């Protein structure tokens, strides 16, 4: 994973631990390879926005339960 990719993830509240990318407030835990495979920072940013949007919608529909 590049420093640019790390910066994008951190900008959106993610942290990297071992081989996982985590967002503690939303309970998202994914493998680092899912994010490292993006071809550009812009592509990664769009993917992260989509992931966060879907997680927020899911939490709203399910009363905040994980």
KEVEXZA-732660 format. One record per residue: residue number from 1; x, y, z of N, C-alpha, C in turn. Coordinates in Angstrom, 1 decimal. Layout:
<rs>
+-----+--------+--------+--------+--------+--------+--------+--------+--------+--------+
|  nr |    n.u |    n.v |    n.w |   ca.u |   ca.v |   ca.w |    c.u |    c.v |    c.w |
+-----+--------+--------+--------+--------+--------+--------+--------+--------+--------+
| NUM |      X |      Y |      Z |      X |      Y |      Z |      X |      Y |      Z |
...
+-----+--------+--------+--------+--------+--------+--------+--------+--------+--------+
</rs>
This chain:
<rs>
+-----+--------+--------+--------+--------+--------+--------+--------+--------+--------+
|  nr |    n.u |    n.v |    n.w |   ca.u |   ca.v |   ca.w |    c.u |    c.v |    c.w |
+-----+--------+--------+--------+--------+--------+--------+--------+--------+--------+
|   1 |    0.8 |   -1.2 |    0.0 |    0.0 |    0.0 |    0.0 |    0.9 |    1.2 |    0.0 |
|   2 |    0.5 |    2.2 |   -0.8 |    1.3 |    3.4 |   -1.0 |    1.0 |    4.4 |    0.1 |
|   3 |    1.9 |    5.4 |    0.3 |    1.6 |    6.4 |    1.3 |    0.4 |    7.2 |    0.9 |
|   4 |    0.2 |    7.4 |   -0.4 |   -1.0 |    8.2 |   -0.9 |   -2.3 |    7.4 |   -0.5 |
|   5 |   -2.3 |    6.1 |   -0.7 |   -3.4 |    5.3 |   -0.3 |   -3.7 |    5.4 |    1.2 |
|   6 |   -2.6 |    5.3 |    2.0 |   -2.8 |    5.4 |    3.4 |   -3.4 |    6.8 |    3.8 |
|   7 |   -3.0 |    7.8 |    3.1 |   -3.5 |    9.2 |    3.4 |   -5.0 |    9.3 |    3.1 |
|   8 |   -5.4 |    8.7 |    2.0 |   -6.8 |    8.6 |    1.6 |   -7.6 |    7.9 |    2.7 |
|   9 |   -7.2 |    6.8 |    3.1 |   -7.9 |    6.0 |    4.1 |   -8.0 |    6.7 |    5.5 |
|  10 |   -6.9 |    7.3 |    5.9 |   -6.8 |    8.1 |    7.1 |   -7.7 |    9.3 |    7.1 |
|  11 |   -7.8 |    9.9 |    5.9 |   -8.7 |   11.1 |    5.7 |  -10.1 |   10.8 |    6.0 |
|  12 |  -10.5 |    9.5 |    5.8 |  -11.9 |    9.1 |    6.0 |  -12.1 |    8.3 |    7.3 |
|  13 |  -11.1 |    8.4 |    8.2 |  -11.2 |    7.8 |    9.5 |  -10.8 |    6.4 |    9.7 |
|  14 |  -10.2 |    5.8 |    8.6 |   -9.7 |    4.4 |    8.7 |   -8.3 |    4.4 |    9.3 |
|  15 |   -7.9 |    3.3 |    9.9 |   -6.6 |    3.0 |   10.4 |   -6.2 |    1.7 |    9.9 |
|  16 |   -4.9 |    1.5 |    9.8 |   -4.3 |    0.2 |    9.2 |   -3.6 |   -0.5 |   10.4 |
|  17 |   -4.1 |   -1.7 |   10.6 |   -3.4 |   -2.6 |   11.6 |   -3.1 |   -3.9 |   11.0 |
|  18 |   -1.9 |   -4.3 |   11.0 |   -1.4 |   -5.5 |   10.4 |   -1.9 |   -5.6 |    9.0 |
|  19 |   -2.7 |   -6.5 |    8.7 |   -3.2 |   -6.7 |    7.3 |   -4.7 |   -6.3 |    7.2 |
|  20 |   -5.1 |   -5.5 |    8.1 |   -6.5 |   -5.1 |    8.1 |   -6.7 |   -3.5 |    8.1 |
|  21 |   -7.8 |   -3.1 |    7.4 |   -8.1 |   -1.7 |    7.4 |   -9.4 |   -1.6 |    8.2 |
|  22 |   -9.4 |   -0.7 |    9.2 |  -10.5 |   -0.6 |   10.2 |  -11.0 |    0.8 |   10.3 |
|  23 |  -12.3 |    0.9 |   10.5 |  -13.0 |    2.1 |   10.9 |  -13.8 |    1.8 |   12.1 |
|  24 |  -13.2 |    2.3 |   13.3 |  -13.8 |    1.9 |   14.6 |  -15.2 |    2.4 |   14.8 |
|  25 |  -15.5 |    3.6 |   14.4 |  -16.8 |    4.2 |   14.6 |  -17.9 |    3.5 |   13.9 |
|  26 |  -17.6 |    3.0 |   12.7 |  -18.6 |    2.3 |   11.9 |  -18.5 |    0.8 |   11.9 |
|  27 |  -17.5 |    0.3 |   12.6 |  -17.3 |   -1.2 |   12.7 |  -16.9 |   -1.9 |   11.4 |
|  28 |  -16.2 |   -1.2 |   10.5 |  -15.8 |   -1.7 |    9.3 |  -14.4 |   -2.3 |    9.5 |
|  29 |  -14.2 |   -3.6 |    9.1 |  -12.9 |   -4.3 |    9.1 |  -12.8 |   -5.0 |    7.8 |
|  30 |  -11.8 |   -4.7 |    7.0 |  -11.6 |   -5.3 |    5.7 |  -10.1 |   -5.6 |    5.5 |
|  31 |   -9.8 |   -6.6 |    4.7 |   -8.5 |   -6.9 |    4.3 |   -7.8 |   -5.8 |    3.6 |
|  32 |   -6.5 |   -5.6 |    3.9 |   -5.8 |   -4.5 |    3.2 |   -5.7 |   -4.6 |    1.7 |
|  33 |   -5.7 |   -5.8 |    1.2 |   -5.6 |   -6.1 |   -0.2 |   -6.8 |   -5.5 |   -1.0 |
|  34 |   -8.0 |   -5.4 |   -0.3 |   -9.2 |   -4.9 |   -0.9 |   -9.0 |   -3.4 |   -1.3 |
|  35 |   -8.2 |   -2.7 |   -0.6 |   -7.9 |   -1.3 |   -0.8 |   -6.6 |   -1.1 |   -1.6 |
|  36 |   -5.6 |   -1.9 |   -1.4 |   -4.4 |   -1.7 |   -2.0 |   -4.4 |   -2.0 |   -3.5 |
|  37 |   -5.5 |   -2.7 |   -4.0 |   -5.6 |   -3.0 |   -5.4 |   -6.1 |   -1.9 |   -6.3 |
|  38 |   -6.5 |   -0.8 |   -5.7 |   -7.0 |    0.3 |   -6.5 |   -5.9 |    1.0 |   -7.3 |
|  39 |   -6.3 |    1.3 |   -8.5 |   -5.3 |    1.8 |   -9.5 |   -4.8 |    3.3 |   -9.2 |
|  40 |   -5.7 |    4.1 |   -8.5 |   -5.4 |    5.5 |   -8.3 |   -6.0 |    5.9 |   -7.0 |
|  41 |   -5.5 |    7.0 |   -6.5 |   -6.1 |    7.6 |   -5.2 |   -7.5 |    8.0 |   -5.4 |
|  42 |   -7.8 |    8.5 |   -6.6 |   -9.2 |    8.9 |   -6.9 |  -10.2 |    7.7 |   -6.9 |
|  43 |   -9.7 |    6.6 |   -7.4 |  -10.5 |    5.4 |   -7.4 |  -10.7 |    4.9 |   -6.0 |
|  44 |   -9.7 |    4.9 |   -5.2 |   -9.8 |    4.5 |   -3.8 |  -10.7 |    5.4 |   -3.1 |
|  45 |  -10.6 |    6.7 |   -3.3 |  -11.5 |    7.6 |   -2.6 |  -13.0 |    7.4 |   -2.9 |
|  46 |  -13.3 |    7.1 |   -4.2 |  -14.6 |    6.8 |   -4.6 |  -15.1 |    5.6 |   -3.9 |
|  47 |  -14.3 |    4.5 |   -3.9 |  -14.6 |    3.3 |   -3.3 |  -14.9 |    3.5 |   -1.8 |
|  48 |  -14.0 |    4.2 |   -1.1 |  -14.2 |    4.5 |    0.3 |  -15.5 |    5.2 |    0.6 |
|  49 |  -15.8 |    6.2 |   -0.2 |  -17.1 |    7.0 |    0.0 |  -18.3 |    6.1 |   -0.2 |
|  50 |  -18.2 |    5.2 |   -1.2 |  -19.3 |    4.2 |   -1.4 |  -19.4 |    3.3 |   -0.2 |
|  51 |  -18.3 |    2.8 |    0.3 |  -18.3 |    1.9 |    1.4 |  -18.9 |    2.6 |    2.6 |
|  52 |  -18.5 |    3.8 |    2.9 |  -19.0 |    4.5 |    4.1 |  -20.5 |    4.8 |    3.9 |
|  53 |  -20.9 |    5.2 |    2.7 |  -22.3 |    5.6 |    2.5 |  -23.2 |    4.3 |    2.7 |
|  54 |  -22.8 |    3.2 |    2.2 |  -23.5 |    2.0 |    2.4 |  -23.6 |    1.5 |    3.8 |
|  55 |  -22.5 |    1.7 |    4.6 |  -22.5 |    1.3 |    6.0 |  -23.4 |    2.2 |    6.8 |
|  56 |  -23.4 |    3.5 |    6.5 |  -24.2 |    4.4 |    7.2 |  -25.7 |    4.1 |    6.9 |
|  57 |  -26.0 |    3.8 |    5.7 |  -27.4 |    3.5 |    5.3 |  -27.9 |    2.2 |    6.0 |
|  58 |  -27.0 |    1.2 |    6.1 |  -27.3 |   -0.1 |    6.7 |  -27.6 |    0.1 |    8.2 |
|  59 |  -26.7 |    0.9 |    8.8 |  -26.9 |    1.2 |   10.3 |  -28.2 |    1.9 |   10.5 |
|  60 |  -28.5 |    2.9 |    9.7 |  -29.7 |    3.6 |    9.8 |  -31.0 |    2.7 |    9.7 |
|  61 |  -30.9 |    1.8 |    8.7 |  -32.1 |    0.9 |    8.5 |  -32.2 |   -0.1 |    9.5 |
|  62 |  -31.1 |   -0.5 |   10.2 |  -31.1 |   -1.6 |   11.2 |  -31.0 |   -1.0 |   12.6 |
|  63 |  -31.3 |    0.2 |   12.8 |  -31.3 |    0.8 |   14.1 |  -29.9 |    0.9 |   14.8 |
|  64 |  -28.8 |    1.0 |   14.0 |  -27.5 |    1.1 |   14.6 |  -26.9 |   -0.2 |   15.0 |
|  65 |  -27.5 |   -1.3 |   14.9 |  -26.9 |   -2.6 |   15.3 |  -25.9 |   -3.0 |   14.2 |
|  66 |  -24.8 |   -3.6 |   14.7 |  -23.8 |   -4.1 |   13.7 |  -24.2 |   -5.4 |   13.2 |
+-----+--------+--------+--------+--------+--------+--------+--------+--------+--------+
</rs>
